[in-house]
């Protein structure tokens, strides 16, 4: 850039906060992609939108960091040094225009990065929302976020006509342009922030309501509620930012709006980070015991896989609270490729018999049929339930 300012005081604060939030957000999204693509192999729309939000956030954050180096966070008097050094008064005007243009471009990125992150979080919560009311609330949040973002974005985009008049009006010689009254833009900014705060609080509180009715220990519920509720951090940033919106009409615009910039960065960065952290539970499980929800029987056990013919439906987890007949209490089991015997950690198995059981299998297990003979089944889609007791080689000897 032709005109640069030293990084100190407010401009330095902008760069430091931006660098920290960008770094945390990038790491969180990379870990999210690792979990969804490699571990679970279930990359969805919410994951793609979060990656898109990160890309726009990178453009937004880097733009403001660049702006801090060219004058955002500095007073008007600081720009006079360019004219004093060159002896050309036009240098001060051009330096101010450069900083104002970068500020305008950064706010365009900010509006969409925050909106895309919130839509991604809403879609992720739709995975666990079963009730019609909860799903309606989440779709309502998505619709409200998209609507207010489009409206505010168009207000910012068309606040000056032509667009270049936003930064060109600094030059007294520039004519032929108009801008909305600063107070009108300020009203839109307050309305936008208030609606953002409501949507953030909804996304922060609703997960606790969704999880509290699930069958799990209170300790697990509290942990999950805390993780899913991290999205409420963004609403805190919005609340803190609102008193600084008044500086949008200040004559020292570049100098006075630095806190508004910082809290905008915190709002978007925390939303992206929180939205990614809620997907990392399989990663924590993998780091602790080397297992994941979809690959738990593939890690260190390459010889086991499901085969056609006789195959296991599920295995009931021992000491699992609740109704044992509920599918949510089942865990998958696999068939050994070599011996075709069932592999599992429990002692009671439910499986469907498609082919005949060979003599070798009968010598390795003892089966007790718990349902009627196939001829007595009342429905063509019913399956036979067996109870299987496994014995070691020493017991059979």
N, C-alpha and C positions, 0 to 999 in steps of 0.2 A: 504494500500500500504506500502511496506517495506521502500521506500525512499520518504520522503515528505519534501517540502520546505515551509518556512513561507510565508504567503500571504502579500505581500507589493508591493508598487509601481506598476509595470506593471502587475504582476500576480493578484493583487487585482482588478485592472481595468478590467481585463478579466472576473473575477468572477462576479463583480457588473453588468457590461453591459449584460452579459449572463443571469443573474438572472432576470433583468428587462425585457429584450426582451422575454424570455421564459414565464414570468408571463403574460405579455400583450397578447402574441400570444395564450396562453392557454385560457384566459378569452374570447378573441374574437371568437375562434373556438367553445367554449362551448355555447356562445350566438347564434352563427350561427346554431348549431345543435338544440338548443331549438326552434328557429324560424322555421327551415325547417322541423323538425320532429313533434313538438307539435302544433305549431300555424298554419302552412301551410300544413303540412303533404305532402310535396313534396320534399323528399330527393332525390337528383339527383347525377349524376356522378361527377359533379364539387364539390359537398359537400363531397362525399366520398374521392375524391382526396385531398381535403384540410385537412381532418382528417389524411390521410396518410402522407401528408407533415408535419403536426404537429408532428406526431410520429417520423419521421426521424429527424426533427429539435430538438426534445427533446434529441434524442440520440447524435446528433451533439453538441448541447449546453452543455449537461452534460459531454460529453467526454472532451471538451475543459476546462470546469470548473475543472474537475478532473486533467487534464493536468497542469493547473495553480498551483495546489497543489503539483505536483510532479516535477515541474521545468520549465514549459513553462512560459516565461517572465523573466527568470533568466539568468545570465551570466554563462559561463563555470567555472569561478573561484568559483562560489557558490556551484558547485557540488563536489569540492575538499574537502569540509568539511566532507563528508561521509567517505572518506579515512583517513582523519586526526583523526576522532573519533575512527575508528575501527583499523587503522593501516594496512588496506588491500587496495592496490591501485585498486583492481578490483571493489570495491564498487562504486567508481566514474564512472567507465565505465558502470556498470549495471544501475546506476541511470540515466545516460544520455540515455541509450538504452530504458529504461522505458518511459522517456519523449518523445523520438522520435517516439516510437511505438504508443503512444496515439495521437500524432500530426498527424501521417499518417492515423490512423483510423478515426479521426475527419474530415479530408478533404474528405474522401470517403463519409461520411454522408452529408457533406455540399453540394456537387455537386448535389445530388439527391433531397435533401429537397428544394433547390431553384428551381429546374426544375419542380418538381411536383406542387409547389405552382403556378408557372406561367402557367402551363397547366390548372390548375383549374380555374384561373382567365379568361383565354381565353375561356373556355367552358361556364363560366357564361356570358361572353359578347356575346356569340353566341345566347343566349336566346333573346337578343334585337336587334341583327343584322339581318336586313331584306335584304338589298341590296346584290347582288352577289359579288360585289367588296369587301365589308366589310367582308363578310363571308370568302372570299378567303384570305384576309389578315390575319384573325384570324387563319385559318387552316395553313397558311404559317408560322405564329409565332409558332404554336404548333409543326409543323414539324421541324423547325429550332432549337427550344429549345431542343427537344428530340435528334436530330442529334448531335448538338455540345456537349450536355451533355454526350452522349455515347462515343464520340471521346475523350473528355478530361478525362472522368473517366477511360477509358482504358489506356490512356497515364500515368495517375497517378498510376494506378494499376500495370502496367507493366514497370514502369520506372526503377525498379531494378529487377534483376533476380538472385537468387530467391527473392521473395517479402521481406523476412526477412532481406535481405542484406541492405534495406533502413536504418534500425536502427542497424543492426549488423556490418556495416562497421566502426562504431566508435571504435570497438576493433581492435587494430593493428594485433592481432593474427588471426582474421577472414579472410579466403581466399575463393576463389571459387565463387565469385559473381561479377556482373557488373551492372552499372547504366548508364542511359542516361546522357549526358553532362548537367549540370545545365542550361546553356544558351539555350539549346533546349527546356527544360521544361518551361523556362521563356517565350519563343516565343509562345508556346501553351497557357500559362496563359494569355498573352496579347490578343491573338486572342479570347480566350474564354470570357474574360471580355468585349471586344469591342462588340461582338455579344450579350452578355447579356444586355449591356447598350442599344443597339438598340431595342431589344425585350421589355425591360422595358419601354422605351419611347413610343413605339408603343401602349402598353397596357395602358399607362397613357394618351395619347392624343386621341386615337380612341374613347373612351366613349363620349368625348365632341362632336365629329362629329356625333355620333349616336343619341345623345339626342337632339341636337339643332334643329332638324327637327320635333320633336314631338310637339303635341298641348298641351302646358302647359305654365304657367306664366313664365316670365323671371327669377323671383326670384327662382322658383322651379328648372328651368333648371340649374342655377348657382350652387345651392345646390347639385343637383345630379351630375353635372360635377365634383365638388370638391370632392365628396365622391368616385366616380368611378375613378377619377384621382389620388387617393392616391397611386395607384400602381407605379406611377412615382417616388415615394420616393426611391424605391429600386434602380432605375437607378442613383440617386444621390449618394447612398452608393457605387455603383460600380465605379463611377467617382473618388470619394475620395480615394477608395482603390487602384486604379491602380498605383499611384506613389510608393506605398509601395511593389509592387510585386518584385522589384529589390532585396529586402532583402532575396528573396528565395535562392540566391546564397551566402549569407553572411556567414562568418565563425562562427559568433555568431547567428546562425540560430534561436534558441529558444528565444533568447532575442530580436532580431531585428524584428521578424515577428508578434509582439503582436498587432500592429495596423491593419495589414492585417487580423488577426483573429477577432478583434473587429468589423471591417466594414463588414466582411463576416457574422457575427452574426446579425448585424443591417440590412443588405440586406435581409436575409432570414426572419427574424422576421417581418420586415415592410411589406414584400410581403404577408405573411400569415395574418397579421393583417388587411391590407388594403383589401385583397381579402375577408375577412370575414365581414368587416364593410359594404360592399356594399349590404349585404343581410339583414341588421338589420332594415330597414325602418318599417316593420310591428311591430317590437318590440317597437320602439319609438311611433308609433300610439297607440299601446296597453297601454303603460304607460301613455299616455296623456288622451285618452278618453275611454280606456277599450275596444277597438274594433280592429279587424284584418281584413285583406282582405278576408279571407275565412271563418271566424267565426264571422263576425260582427253581424249577426242576431242570433247567438247562445249564446252570452254572455248575461247573465241576462234575456234571453228569451227562456227558455227550452221548452216552449209549442208550438213553431212554427217550422214547418218543411214542406218540399215539399211532396205533396201527389199525388197519381195517380188520373186520372180523369181530372178535371179542374186544371191547374197549370199555374203559371205566368212565362213568358219568361224573362221579364226584366222590369225595370222602368227607365224612363228617368230622369237624375239628373237635378233639376231646376237650371237655370242660368248657364248652362254649355256651354262654347263657342264651336264653331265649328258646324258641321252638326249633327243634332239630330238623323238622320237616321243611323249614323255610330255606329257599335257595341261597339267601344271603349268608346262611351259616355253613355253606358247603365250601370245600376247597378241592381243586382239581387233583387227580392222580393220573399216573401214566403207566404205560405197559412197557416192560423191558423188551427190547428188540431181540435180545439173545435167547432168553428163556421163556418169554411171553408170560411172565408172572407179574402180578400186580405190585406196584411200588407205591408206598404211602407211609405216613407217619402215624396213622390211627389204627385202631383195631376193628372198627366197624365200617364196612364198605358197602356202597350201593352201586351196582353196575348192571349194565344191560348186556345180555348174552345174545350175540348175533349169530355166531357159528357154534359148532359143537366144541365142548371142552375135551381136550385130548387126555390120554391116560397119564402123561407126565405131569400135567397140571394138577390132576386129582391126587397125585402122590405128594404134592407139595403143600396142599391146603385142605382144610376141612370146611365144607359149605353147608349151611343150614338155610333152606328156602323159607322165607318169611311170608310169602304171598301164595295165592292159589296156583294150581297148575295152569300152564298157558291155555289149555282147552277151556278152563273155567273163567277166564278173564272176561269182564263185562264190556270192555272197550278195546278197539283195535290198536289204540295208541298207548295202552298200558304197558308197563315194563315189569319184569320179574325182579323182586328184591331179594338179595341174599345176604347172609351174615357170614363173613369169612374170618376164620381163625388161623393165624400163621404160626408155624412151629419151626424152630431152628433145627439144624442138622443133628445136634446132640439129642434133641427131644425125639426125633424120628428114629435115631439109631437104636 
